[in-house]
Amino acid sequence: MDEHRGRLTRDGIRIHEDADFAGMHAAGRLAAEILDRVAPLVAPGVTTGEIDDRITKWVEEAGATSATIGYKGYQHASCISVNHVVCHGIPGDKRLKDGDILNVDVTVIVDGWFGDTSRMYVAGTPSRKAERLMQVTHDSLMKGIEAARPGRTFGDIGFAIQSYAEAHRMSVVRDFCGHGLGRVFHAPPNVLHYGRPGTGPVLEEGMFFTIEPMVNLGRPETKVLADDWTAVTRDKSLSAQFEHSVGVTANGAEIFTLSPAGRFHPTWGD
């Protein structure tokens, strides 16, 4: 399989062929199915390491490959980020408590294609402010996806996310962004979750990338802990994130990582 087929724009963004959408749907579906299976595991008393162990097993059983095990030395099939952890939380022996919110991020490789997605879960009952944060973050992602269509710009996507989150008096993290993907894990462009309309590269059919806004209840600043992975909010405020992988079509953006069981939003069981 040729990871270099298709053409590159002047910004270095790969334009994929129509046939490539099927490969991304297969990878995205497996990643989403795995996150569907995580939902019933999340409860007070469960450790993040136990959740990651199950994810590792499910990836292996599917005959797929985890994109994160061995990536820059990382040794887990997921990142699990609890409460004020913004992203890249390392699974371990931390036990979840009632009211904890957590993001689980999984990337799998299926037949050479990368499926990358994350979503929020709740252990027990969330606080009202946590519930509101998750809702605004989810809706910010969907606003960003709505803005992704040919002829628009990546600045339009960022503006849609930023303006929605800030209208709800929350802040968008600047230190991390979405990214191009396909037969590679990370590729141009950087997909910023803030920006000005009409700026940045113009979207074209065949572009594949993630949109994955991180939204904080407090200020947007983050810091990375001594393990060189875990990013937290500097003010210890709660943070939430949702991520989809998408492909640009003639009519908009096709989501590769839709939840087969309708569990992408943490209130799926209500």
TIZAMAR-421700 format. One record per residue: residue in one letter; x negated, y negated, z negated of N, C-alpha, C in turn. Coordinates in nm, 3 decimals. Last residue first. Layout:
NODE   code      n_xx      n_yy      n_zz     ca_xx     ca_yy     ca_zz      c_xx      c_yy      c_zz
NODE      A         X         Y         Z         X         Y         Z         X         Y         Z
...
***
This chain:
NODE   code      n_xx      n_yy      n_zz     ca_xx     ca_yy     ca_zz      c_xx      c_yy      c_zz
NODE      D     2.867    -0.758    -2.973     2.980    -0.818    -3.044     3.113    -0.780    -2.980
NODE      G     2.646    -0.670    -2.837     2.722    -0.571    -2.914     2.844    -0.627    -2.983
NODE      W     2.528    -0.892    -2.717     2.591    -0.790    -2.630     2.678    -0.693    -2.707
NODE      T     2.402    -1.104    -2.827     2.538    -1.080    -2.875     2.608    -0.973    -2.794
NODE      P     2.155    -1.136    -2.695     2.161    -1.061    -2.821     2.301    -1.039    -2.878
NODE      H     2.163    -1.061    -2.347     2.190    -1.160    -2.452     2.209    -1.087    -2.584
NODE      F     2.132    -0.827    -2.202     2.025    -0.929    -2.198     2.040    -1.033    -2.307
NODE      R     2.295    -0.607    -2.167     2.242    -0.635    -2.301     2.136    -0.744    -2.303
NODE      G     2.411    -0.473    -1.951     2.467    -0.601    -1.995     2.419    -0.643    -2.131
NODE      A     2.281    -0.251    -1.864     2.387    -0.229    -1.963     2.449    -0.360    -2.013
NODE      P     2.089    -0.348    -1.688     2.190    -0.257    -1.637     2.309    -0.239    -1.732
NODE      S     1.990    -0.679    -1.683     2.013    -0.567    -1.775     2.121    -0.476    -1.718
NODE      L     1.777    -0.785    -1.417     1.909    -0.785    -1.481     1.925    -0.662    -1.570
NODE      T     1.539    -0.839    -1.284     1.534    -0.778    -1.417     1.667    -0.788    -1.491
NODE      F     1.549    -0.980    -1.050     1.504    -0.841    -1.042     1.524    -0.765    -1.173
NODE      I     1.773    -1.204    -0.915     1.710    -1.161    -1.040     1.677    -1.013    -1.030
NODE      E     1.724    -1.427    -0.655     1.774    -1.294    -0.688     1.700    -1.249    -0.812
NODE      A     1.813    -1.759    -0.593     1.717    -1.667    -0.656     1.787    -1.537    -0.692
NODE      G     1.930    -1.868    -0.279     1.897    -1.901    -0.417     1.792    -1.807    -0.471
NODE      N     1.971    -1.798    -0.017     2.081    -1.861    -0.090     2.048    -1.901    -0.232
NODE      A     1.751    -1.674     0.083     1.806    -1.786     0.160     1.906    -1.864     0.078
NODE      T     1.561    -1.616    -0.222     1.630    -1.573    -0.100     1.682    -1.696    -0.027
NODE      V     1.297    -1.551    -0.440     1.373    -1.655    -0.370     1.431    -1.597    -0.241
NODE      G     1.320    -1.341    -0.720     1.271    -1.358    -0.584     1.358    -1.460    -0.513
NODE      V     1.218    -1.311    -1.067     1.311    -1.346    -0.960     1.240    -1.351    -0.825
NODE      S     1.226    -1.191    -1.396     1.149    -1.197    -1.271     1.249    -1.219    -1.158
NODE      H     1.309    -1.367    -1.698     1.347    -1.287    -1.583     1.240    -1.298    -1.475
NODE      E     1.307    -1.412    -2.046     1.230    -1.408    -1.922     1.297    -1.317    -1.819
NODE      F     1.338    -1.621    -2.333     1.398    -1.523    -2.243     1.323    -1.529    -2.111
NODE      Q     1.256    -1.706    -2.668     1.217    -1.696    -2.527     1.302    -1.591    -2.457
NODE      A     1.218    -1.924    -2.956     1.286    -1.818    -2.881     1.241    -1.820    -2.736
NODE      S     1.112    -2.011    -3.286     1.094    -2.018    -3.141     1.168    -1.902    -3.077
NODE      L     1.126    -2.212    -3.584     1.165    -2.095    -3.506     1.146    -2.119    -3.357
NODE      S     0.830    -2.384    -3.706     0.972    -2.379    -3.669     0.999    -2.255    -3.586
NODE      K     0.570    -2.429    -3.778     0.636    -2.309    -3.834     0.786    -2.304    -3.802
NODE      D     0.436    -2.620    -3.639     0.516    -2.667    -3.753     0.596    -2.554    -3.818
NODE      R     0.314    -2.475    -3.436     0.229    -2.541    -3.535     0.308    -2.583    -3.659
NODE      T     0.426    -2.152    -3.353     0.456    -2.295    -3.357     0.370    -2.359    -3.466
NODE      V     0.176    -1.923    -3.223     0.281    -1.962    -3.317     0.309    -2.111    -3.304
NODE      A     0.052    -1.645    -3.051     0.075    -1.789    -3.047     0.194    -1.823    -3.138
NODE      T    -0.183    -1.392    -3.064    -0.058    -1.441    -3.122    -0.050    -1.593    -3.120
NODE      W    -0.453    -1.363    -2.955    -0.330    -1.333    -2.879    -0.210    -1.408    -2.935
NODE      D    -0.668    -1.398    -3.121    -0.681    -1.445    -2.983    -0.560    -1.411    -2.895
NODE      D    -0.658    -1.361    -3.388    -0.662    -1.239    -3.307    -0.672    -1.269    -3.157
NODE      A    -0.626    -1.612    -3.500    -0.763    -1.560    -3.488    -0.771    -1.431    -3.407
NODE      L    -0.360    -1.768    -3.302    -0.424    -1.719    -3.424    -0.559    -1.654    -3.395
NODE      V    -0.299    -2.066    -3.132    -0.325    -1.924    -3.118    -0.405    -1.878    -3.240
NODE      K    -0.026    -2.298    -3.163    -0.168    -2.264    -3.185    -0.180    -2.112    -3.174
NODE      T     0.183    -2.556    -3.015     0.153    -2.421    -3.060     0.007    -2.408    -3.097
NODE      E     0.438    -2.809    -3.004     0.297    -2.769    -3.015     0.282    -2.627    -3.070
NODE      P     0.702    -2.904    -2.994     0.658    -2.807    -2.894     0.518    -2.751    -2.915
NODE      R     0.892    -2.904    -3.310     0.807    -2.965    -3.209     0.752    -2.860    -3.112
NODE      G     1.171    -2.696    -3.358     1.094    -2.812    -3.399     1.017    -2.873    -3.284
NODE      L     1.279    -2.487    -3.223     1.371    -2.573    -3.299     1.303    -2.702    -3.341
NODE      N     1.154    -2.427    -2.890     1.135    -2.436    -3.035     1.243    -2.523    -3.099
NODE      V     1.140    -2.200    -2.624     1.205    -2.318    -2.679     1.193    -2.314    -2.831
NODE      M     1.001    -2.088    -2.334     0.991    -2.077    -2.479     1.042    -2.208    -2.537
NODE      P     1.113    -1.953    -2.023     1.100    -2.065    -2.117     1.092    -2.022    -2.262
NODE      E     1.031    -1.808    -1.773     1.030    -1.752    -1.909     1.016    -1.861    -2.016
NODE      I     1.038    -1.674    -1.462     1.078    -1.794    -1.534     1.100    -1.747    -1.677
NODE      T     0.808    -1.530    -1.230     0.885    -1.524    -1.354     0.925    -1.666    -1.396
NODE      F     0.838    -1.472    -0.871     0.776    -1.528    -0.991     0.865    -1.507    -1.113
NODE      F     0.800    -1.464    -0.524     0.835    -1.387    -0.643     0.765    -1.451    -0.763
NODE      M     0.919    -1.591    -0.216     0.836    -1.614    -0.334     0.891    -1.531    -0.450
NODE      G     1.106    -1.551    -0.018     0.999    -1.453    -0.030     0.903    -1.479    -0.144
NODE      E     1.170    -1.886     0.083     1.215    -1.747     0.076     1.095    -1.654     0.067
NODE      E     1.009    -2.139    -0.118     1.040    -2.076     0.010     1.092    -1.935    -0.013
NODE      L     0.980    -2.451    -0.287     1.017    -2.310    -0.288     1.052    -2.262    -0.148
NODE      V     0.696    -2.660    -0.291     0.834    -2.639    -0.244     0.862    -2.489    -0.241
NODE      P     0.501    -2.750    -0.583     0.521    -2.681    -0.455     0.669    -2.664    -0.421
NODE      G     0.568    -3.075    -0.742     0.519    -2.937    -0.736     0.547    -2.874    -0.601
NODE      T     0.877    -3.265    -0.771     0.732    -3.249    -0.781     0.694    -3.101    -0.771
NODE      G     1.151    -3.294    -0.780     1.082    -3.326    -0.655     0.932    -3.311    -0.658
NODE      P     1.181    -3.388    -1.123     1.242    -3.342    -0.998     1.159    -3.382    -0.877
NODE      R     0.920    -3.299    -1.348     0.999    -3.404    -1.285     1.057    -3.352    -1.154
NODE      G     0.914    -3.071    -1.635     0.866    -3.136    -1.514     0.960    -3.242    -1.461
NODE      Y     0.891    -2.743    -1.777     0.918    -2.886    -1.792     0.870    -2.951    -1.663
NODE      H     0.787    -2.499    -1.746     0.926    -2.507    -1.793     0.963    -2.650    -1.832
NODE      L     0.598    -2.402    -1.459     0.613    -2.483    -1.580     0.760    -2.494    -1.617
NODE      V     0.452    -2.148    -1.327     0.590    -2.197    -1.330     0.611    -2.269    -1.464
NODE      N     0.180    -2.134    -1.119     0.219    -2.150    -1.259     0.358    -2.212    -1.259
NODE      P     0.244    -1.922    -0.825     0.216    -2.048    -0.895     0.229    -2.033    -1.047
NODE      P    -0.055    -1.721    -0.840     0.011    -1.851    -0.824     0.157    -1.830    -0.784
NODE      A    -0.021    -1.432    -1.059    -0.064    -1.495    -0.934    -0.006    -1.635    -0.931
NODE      H    -0.037    -1.136    -1.243    -0.033    -1.282    -1.248    -0.092    -1.339    -1.120
NODE      F    -0.016    -0.871    -1.147     0.050    -0.912    -1.270     0.070    -1.064    -1.274
NODE      V     0.066    -0.777    -0.808    -0.030    -0.820    -0.909     0.048    -0.872    -1.028
NODE      R     0.265    -0.736    -0.641     0.173    -0.623    -0.656     0.058    -0.659    -0.749
NODE      G     0.409    -0.964    -0.823     0.447    -0.880    -0.709     0.370    -0.751    -0.722
NODE      L     0.416    -1.309    -0.933     0.385    -1.167    -0.950     0.434    -1.092    -0.828
NODE      G     0.356    -1.632    -1.078     0.384    -1.546    -0.965     0.349    -1.403    -0.999
NODE      H     0.486    -1.731    -1.401     0.378    -1.703    -1.305     0.429    -1.623    -1.187
NODE      G     0.555    -1.959    -1.678     0.582    -1.844    -1.592     0.475    -1.833    -1.485
NODE      C     0.343    -2.065    -1.955     0.431    -2.086    -1.840     0.463    -1.954    -1.772
NODE      F     0.236    -2.252    -2.243     0.251    -2.127    -2.170     0.354    -2.145    -2.060
NODE      D     0.240    -2.504    -2.357     0.111    -2.434    -2.351     0.116    -2.302    -2.275
NODE      R     0.480    -2.630    -2.396     0.401    -2.669    -2.278     0.281    -2.578    -2.254
NODE      V     0.806    -2.547    -2.501     0.662    -2.522    -2.517     0.590    -2.556    -2.385
NODE      V     1.057    -2.782    -2.552     1.005    -2.679    -2.463     0.853    -2.668    -2.481
NODE      S     1.280    -2.839    -2.830     1.162    -2.873    -2.749     1.115    -2.753    -2.669
NODE      M     1.612    -2.974    -2.891     1.508    -2.872    -2.907     1.393    -2.907    -2.814
NODE      R     1.843    -3.118    -2.853     1.749    -3.159    -2.957     1.651    -3.046    -2.993
NODE      H     1.984    -3.066    -2.630     2.029    -2.999    -2.751     1.930    -3.019    -2.866
NODE      A     1.838    -3.193    -2.442     1.972    -3.247    -2.467     2.033    -3.184    -2.593
NODE      E     1.622    -3.023    -2.426     1.605    -3.148    -2.501     1.739    -3.217    -2.528
NODE      A     1.729    -2.818    -2.266     1.683    -2.790    -2.403     1.676    -2.919    -2.485
NODE      Y     1.788    -2.959    -2.027     1.893    -2.888    -2.100     1.852    -2.866    -2.245
NODE      S     1.541    -3.060    -1.948     1.650    -3.155    -1.975     1.761    -3.087    -2.055
NODE      Q     1.390    -2.822    -1.911     1.353    -2.921    -2.011     1.471    -3.012    -2.047
NODE      I     1.525    -2.691    -1.697     1.505    -2.626    -1.827     1.483    -2.730    -1.936
NODE      A     1.517    -2.880    -1.492     1.645    -2.822    -1.531     1.636    -2.759    -1.670
NODE      F     1.240    -2.925    -1.469     1.328    -3.032    -1.516     1.462    -2.977    -1.563
NODE      G     1.150    -2.679    -1.367     1.106    -2.726    -1.498     1.197    -2.833    -1.555
NODE      I     1.281    -2.684    -1.116     1.306    -2.576    -1.212     1.270    -2.622    -1.353
NODE      D     1.169    -2.911    -1.001     1.314    -2.906    -1.022     1.351    -2.799    -1.124
NODE      G     0.905    -2.834    -0.977     0.938    -2.941    -1.070     1.087    -2.946    -1.099
NODE      F     0.922    -2.659    -0.768     0.903    -2.603    -0.902     0.926    -2.708    -1.009
NODE      T     1.192    -2.772    -0.551     1.053    -2.764    -0.595     1.045    -2.699    -0.733
NODE      R     1.397    -2.665    -0.271     1.377    -2.731    -0.400     1.231    -2.715    -0.440
NODE      G     1.369    -2.506    -0.048     1.375    -2.650    -0.029     1.365    -2.729    -0.157
NODE      P     1.549    -2.229    -0.182     1.461    -2.285    -0.080     1.481    -2.435    -0.061
NODE      R     1.586    -2.244    -0.541     1.640    -2.215    -0.408     1.550    -2.280    -0.304
NODE      A     1.640    -2.265    -0.863     1.541    -2.201    -0.774     1.607    -2.162    -0.642
NODE      A     1.829    -2.352    -1.035     1.757    -2.455    -0.960     1.660    -2.397    -0.858
NODE      E     1.912    -2.121    -1.160     2.006    -2.189    -1.071     1.935    -2.293    -0.983
NODE      I     1.690    -2.080    -1.325     1.715    -1.988    -1.213     1.810    -2.051    -1.112
NODE      G     1.728    -2.287    -1.510     1.608    -2.284    -1.427     1.627    -2.195    -1.305
NODE      K     1.966    -2.206    -1.627     1.962    -2.335    -1.555     1.841    -2.339    -1.461
NODE      M     1.876    -1.973    -1.748     1.973    -1.962    -1.640     1.982    -2.092    -1.560
NODE      L     1.702    -2.084    -1.943     1.652    -1.994    -1.840     1.748    -1.989    -1.721
NODE      S     1.892    -2.223    -2.095     1.786    -2.296    -2.027     1.726    -2.213    -1.914
NODE      D     2.039    -2.016    -2.204     2.104    -2.102    -2.104     2.003    -2.186    -2.029
NODE      H     1.846    -1.910    -2.379     1.905    -1.827    -2.273     1.963    -1.915    -2.163
NODE      T     1.813    -2.136    -2.545     1.700    -2.082    -2.469     1.750    -1.997    -2.353
NODE      V     2.069    -2.165    -2.656     2.014    -2.274    -2.574     1.898    -2.223    -2.489
NODE      Q     2.084    -1.919    -2.797     2.181    -1.953    -2.692     2.126    -2.060    -2.599
NODE      M     1.874    -1.938    -2.978     1.873    -1.832    -2.878     1.968    -1.864    -2.764
NODE      L     1.961    -2.159    -3.131     1.835    -2.164    -3.058     1.832    -2.059    -2.948
NODE      R     2.195    -2.056    -3.246     2.204    -2.169    -3.153     2.077    -2.180    -3.069
NODE      E     2.088    -1.859    -3.409     2.185    -1.823    -3.306     2.193    -1.932    -3.200
NODE      A     1.938    -2.016    -3.582     1.870    -1.919    -3.495     1.961    -1.879    -3.380
NODE      K     2.140    -2.158    -3.710     2.042    -2.233    -3.630     1.966    -2.138    -3.536
NODE      R     2.279    -1.954    -3.840     2.348    -2.033    -3.736     2.247    -2.106    -3.648
NODE      S     2.078    -1.656    -3.868     2.130    -1.782    -3.919     2.198    -1.858    -3.805
NODE      P     2.183    -1.320    -3.775     2.099    -1.440    -3.762     2.162    -1.559    -3.833
NODE      T     2.183    -1.009    -3.933     2.267    -1.124    -3.897     2.181    -1.250    -3.888
NODE      G     1.976    -0.751    -3.810     2.083    -0.792    -3.901     2.160    -0.910    -3.847
NODE      A     1.750    -0.879    -3.604     1.758    -0.776    -3.707     1.864    -0.821    -3.808
NODE      V     1.803    -0.951    -3.266     1.823    -0.994    -3.404     1.826    -0.872    -3.494
NODE      Y     1.620    -1.041    -2.968     1.697    -0.947    -3.049     1.708    -1.004    -3.190
NODE      M     1.562    -1.169    -2.637     1.569    -1.185    -2.781     1.658    -1.078    -2.844
NODE      R     1.339    -1.051    -2.374     1.466    -1.102    -2.425     1.463    -1.104    -2.578
NODE      S     1.156    -1.031    -2.066     1.164    -1.032    -2.212     1.300    -1.086    -2.253
NODE      T     0.978    -0.875    -1.794     1.097    -0.937    -1.852     1.087    -0.938    -2.004
NODE      D     0.854    -0.757    -1.494     0.818    -0.834    -1.615     0.942    -0.903    -1.668
NODE      G     0.721    -0.523    -1.285     0.847    -0.571    -1.340     0.824    -0.631    -1.477
NODE      F     0.520    -0.490    -1.003     0.524    -0.529    -1.144     0.663    -0.581    -1.181
NODE      W     0.444    -0.211    -0.791     0.515    -0.337    -0.814     0.529    -0.363    -0.964
NODE      G     0.333     0.041    -0.766     0.250    -0.075    -0.735     0.314    -0.210    -0.759
NODE      D     0.532     0.212    -0.856     0.489     0.219    -0.716     0.413     0.093    -0.673
NODE      V     0.569     0.003    -1.118     0.638     0.113    -1.050     0.600     0.108    -0.902
NODE      I     0.464    -0.112    -1.421     0.423    -0.101    -1.282     0.490     0.023    -1.223
NODE      V     0.610    -0.341    -1.661     0.579    -0.207    -1.612     0.536    -0.214    -1.466
NODE      T     0.617    -0.534    -1.946     0.584    -0.534    -1.804     0.543    -0.393    -1.763
NODE      V     0.812    -0.688    -2.198     0.762    -0.564    -2.139     0.731    -0.587    -1.992
NODE      D     0.875    -0.834    -2.504     0.830    -0.862    -2.368     0.763    -0.736    -2.313
NODE      V     1.103    -0.939    -2.737     1.029    -0.822    -2.691     1.002    -0.840    -2.542
NODE      N     1.141    -1.165    -2.997     1.133    -1.149    -2.853     1.051    -1.025    -2.824
NODE      L     1.357    -1.184    -3.280     1.233    -1.140    -3.217     1.249    -1.132    -3.067
NODE      I     1.462    -1.299    -3.599     1.483    -1.295    -3.455     1.350    -1.258    -3.390
NODE      D     1.585    -1.186    -3.913     1.472    -1.210    -3.823     1.519    -1.209    -3.677
NODE      G     1.803    -1.106    -4.060     1.803    -1.242    -4.007     1.686    -1.274    -3.917
NODE      D     1.628    -0.889    -4.268     1.760    -0.933    -4.223     1.754    -1.079    -4.179
NODE      K     1.300    -0.814    -4.134     1.391    -0.848    -4.244     1.525    -0.895    -4.187
NODE      L     1.076    -0.563    -4.017     1.174    -0.668    -3.990     1.263    -0.688    -4.112
NODE      R     0.744    -0.513    -4.118     0.883    -0.467    -4.120     0.979    -0.585    -4.100
NODE      K     0.440    -0.471    -3.955     0.532    -0.570    -4.011     0.676    -0.517    -4.003
NODE      D     0.253    -0.314    -3.837     0.326    -0.256    -3.950     0.419    -0.355    -4.019
NODE      G     0.289    -0.409    -3.491     0.211    -0.353    -3.601     0.301    -0.303    -3.712
NODE      P     0.240    -0.588    -3.183     0.316    -0.495    -3.266     0.228    -0.434    -3.375
NODE      I     0.156    -0.926    -3.157     0.103    -0.789    -3.148     0.185    -0.697    -3.238
NODE      G     0.299    -1.181    -2.957     0.290    -1.117    -3.088     0.250    -0.971    -3.073
NODE      H     0.326    -1.338    -2.730     0.207    -1.253    -2.743     0.187    -1.198    -2.883
NODE      C     0.489    -1.637    -2.858     0.469    -1.532    -2.759     0.344    -1.452    -2.795
NODE      V     0.562    -1.765    -3.100     0.612    -1.814    -2.971     0.603    -1.704    -2.865
NODE      V     0.671    -1.698    -3.416     0.574    -1.656    -3.314     0.634    -1.688    -3.177
NODE      H     0.870    -1.751    -3.592     0.795    -1.867    -3.543     0.681    -1.827    -3.449
NODE      N     1.030    -1.462    -3.517     1.058    -1.590    -3.580     0.976    -1.706    -3.523
NODE      V     0.801    -1.248    -3.355     0.905    -1.262    -3.457     0.910    -1.405    -3.512
NODE      S     0.739    -1.077    -3.069     0.714    -1.207    -3.132     0.831    -1.241    -3.225
NODE      I     0.567    -0.832    -2.918     0.686    -0.851    -3.002     0.661    -0.972    -3.091
NODE      C     0.477    -0.698    -2.611     0.449    -0.804    -2.707     0.578    -0.825    -2.786
NODE      S     0.401    -0.356    -2.526     0.492    -0.470    -2.539     0.425    -0.578    -2.622
NODE      A     0.219    -0.159    -2.529     0.308    -0.163    -2.412     0.406    -0.278    -2.418
NODE      H    -0.119    -0.249    -2.633     0.021    -0.215    -2.658     0.105    -0.231    -2.532
NODE      Q    -0.376    -0.357    -2.637    -0.360    -0.212    -2.653    -0.215    -0.168    -2.673
NODE      Y    -0.591    -0.574    -2.449    -0.467    -0.555    -2.524    -0.433    -0.406    -2.526
NODE      G    -0.808    -0.618    -2.282    -0.831    -0.554    -2.412    -0.707    -0.531    -2.495
NODE      K    -0.699    -0.720    -2.051    -0.787    -0.806    -2.130    -0.807    -0.751    -2.272
NODE      Y    -0.490    -0.455    -2.065    -0.502    -0.587    -2.002    -0.580    -0.680    -2.095
NODE      G    -0.448    -0.221    -2.201    -0.578    -0.239    -2.137    -0.597    -0.373    -2.069
NODE      I    -0.116    -0.244    -2.144    -0.215    -0.160    -2.212    -0.347    -0.166    -2.135
NODE      T     0.038    -0.390    -1.961    -0.029    -0.462    -2.069    -0.132    -0.378    -2.143
NODE      A     0.171    -0.239    -1.779     0.076    -0.338    -1.726    -0.006    -0.403    -1.835
NODE      S     0.224     0.104    -1.798     0.234    -0.024    -1.870     0.129    -0.119    -1.814
NODE      T     0.364     0.289    -1.532     0.245     0.244    -1.602     0.274     0.115    -1.676
NODE      A     0.595     0.569    -1.506     0.546     0.435    -1.472     0.419     0.407    -1.552
NODE      G     0.738     0.789    -1.573     0.633     0.806    -1.473     0.575     0.674    -1.426
NODE      A     0.909     0.772    -1.780     0.960     0.725    -1.651     0.859     0.744    -1.538
NODE      E     0.751     0.845    -1.992     0.855     0.939    -1.947     0.911     0.901    -1.811
NODE      E     0.599     0.608    -2.024     0.535     0.732    -1.980     0.637     0.831    -1.924
NODE      V     0.800     0.434    -2.115     0.725     0.403    -1.992     0.662     0.529    -1.936
NODE      W     0.873     0.565    -2.352     0.970     0.552    -2.244     0.902     0.519    -2.111
NODE      K     0.639     0.540    -2.509     0.689     0.672    -2.473     0.784     0.663    -2.353
NODE      T     0.628     0.262    -2.542     0.517     0.333    -2.478     0.563     0.469    -2.426
NODE      I     0.865     0.224    -2.686     0.851     0.165    -2.553     0.740     0.237    -2.475
NODE      R     0.801     0.352    -2.924     0.911     0.404    -2.842     0.901     0.351    -2.699
NODE      D     0.595     0.185    -3.014     0.569     0.327    -2.989     0.676     0.388    -2.899
NODE      D     0.730    -0.056    -3.053     0.634    -0.046    -2.944     0.601     0.100    -2.911
NODE      I     0.881     0.012    -3.279     0.949    -0.026    -3.155     0.854    -0.010    -3.037
NODE      E     0.675     0.052    -3.461     0.766     0.163    -3.428     0.840     0.134    -3.297
NODE      G     0.568    -0.206    -3.478     0.488    -0.098    -3.422     0.573     0.022    -3.381
NODE      T     0.760    -0.345    -3.611     0.742    -0.377    -3.469     0.656    -0.271    -3.401
NODE      T     0.962    -0.134    -3.823     0.841    -0.210    -3.793     0.831    -0.238    -3.644
NODE      V     1.274    -0.176    -3.992     1.199    -0.117    -3.881     1.073    -0.200    -3.858
NODE      G     1.397    -0.339    -4.179     1.321    -0.224    -4.226     1.239    -0.156    -4.119
NODE      P     1.681    -0.433    -3.985     1.595    -0.457    -4.100     1.527    -0.328    -4.145
NODE      A     1.648    -0.340    -3.636     1.725    -0.346    -3.761     1.629    -0.378    -3.875
NODE      V     1.651    -0.219    -3.319     1.618    -0.340    -3.396     1.709    -0.351    -3.518
NODE      L     1.743    -0.008    -3.170     1.633     0.016    -3.264     1.613    -0.099    -3.360
NODE      P     1.934    -0.090    -2.985     1.980    -0.022    -3.105     1.871     0.007    -3.209
NODE      A     1.748    -0.226    -2.792     1.851    -0.295    -2.870     1.897    -0.219    -2.995
NODE      V     1.583    -0.070    -2.636     1.528    -0.127    -2.758     1.639    -0.176    -2.850
NODE      R     1.725    -0.013    -2.410     1.710     0.095    -2.508     1.650     0.046    -2.639
NODE      D     1.696    -0.251    -2.270     1.829    -0.209    -2.312     1.819    -0.106    -2.424
NODE      L     1.424    -0.236    -2.215     1.470    -0.334    -2.313     1.612    -0.307    -2.358
NODE      I     1.439    -0.035    -2.020     1.362    -0.012    -2.144     1.406    -0.111    -2.251
NODE      E     1.584    -0.166    -1.822     1.641    -0.047    -1.887     1.570    -0.018    -2.019
NODE      A     1.399    -0.363    -1.746     1.524    -0.402    -1.810     1.590    -0.285    -1.882
NODE      A     1.200    -0.203    -1.630     1.167    -0.290    -1.743     1.293    -0.329    -1.820
NODE      L     1.353    -0.087    -1.422     1.297    -0.004    -1.528     1.263    -0.088    -1.650
NODE      R     1.417    -0.317    -1.270     1.524    -0.238    -1.332     1.468    -0.151    -1.444
NODE      G     1.169    -0.402    -1.177     1.245    -0.486    -1.268     1.354    -0.410    -1.341
NODE      A     1.102    -0.193    -1.005     1.019    -0.222    -1.121     1.095    -0.304    -1.224
NODE      A     1.315    -0.214    -0.819     1.290    -0.089    -0.890     1.207    -0.112    -1.016
NODE      H     1.289    -0.478    -0.726     1.412    -0.437    -0.796     1.390    -0.309    -0.876
NODE      M     1.044    -0.463    -0.600     1.057    -0.546    -0.719     1.183    -0.512    -0.798
NODE      G     1.107    -0.294    -0.385     1.006    -0.255    -0.482     1.016    -0.333    -0.612
NODE      A     1.294    -0.454    -0.251     1.335    -0.325    -0.306     1.236    -0.277    -0.412
NODE      F     1.148    -0.672    -0.157     1.248    -0.694    -0.262     1.288    -0.563    -0.328
NODE      D     0.993    -0.598     0.055     0.929    -0.600    -0.075     1.029    -0.619    -0.189
NODE      A     1.132    -0.631     0.289     1.124    -0.495     0.234     1.066    -0.493     0.093
NODE      D     1.087    -0.903     0.346     1.219    -0.859     0.300     1.214    -0.722     0.233
NODE      E     0.763    -1.004     0.212     0.853    -0.961     0.319     0.984    -0.910     0.261
NODE      H     0.651    -1.299     0.036     0.669    -1.156     0.054     0.770    -1.126     0.165
NODE      I     0.412    -1.531     0.020     0.547    -1.515     0.074     0.563    -1.368     0.109
NODE      R     0.213    -1.642    -0.251     0.241    -1.538    -0.150     0.389    -1.540    -0.111
NODE      I     0.055    -1.951    -0.280     0.169    -1.870    -0.324     0.204    -1.770    -0.214
NODE      G    -0.135    -2.139    -0.220    -0.181    -2.007    -0.260    -0.071    -1.916    -0.308
NODE      D    -0.047    -2.371    -0.115    -0.067    -2.372    -0.260    -0.112    -2.235    -0.311
NODE      R     0.001    -2.307     0.144    -0.120    -2.388     0.119    -0.149    -2.400    -0.031
NODE      T     0.107    -1.961     0.116     0.130    -2.103     0.142     0.002    -2.180     0.115
NODE      L     0.022    -1.653     0.272     0.005    -1.745     0.161     0.041    -1.886     0.204
NODE      R     0.223    -1.372     0.383     0.132    -1.485     0.403     0.123    -1.569     0.277
NODE      G     0.209    -1.008     0.389     0.277    -1.136     0.374     0.177    -1.248     0.394
NODE      R    -0.024    -0.807     0.195     0.061    -0.833     0.311     0.149    -0.955     0.282
NODE      H    -0.188    -0.735    -0.012    -0.213    -0.865     0.050    -0.124    -0.891     0.172
NODE      E    -0.155    -0.486    -0.100    -0.109    -0.591    -0.189    -0.124    -0.729    -0.127
NODE      D    -0.052    -0.220     0.078    -0.134    -0.340     0.094    -0.080    -0.451     0.006
NODE      M    -0.084     0.119     0.000     0.000     0.000     0.000    -0.088    -0.125     0.000
***
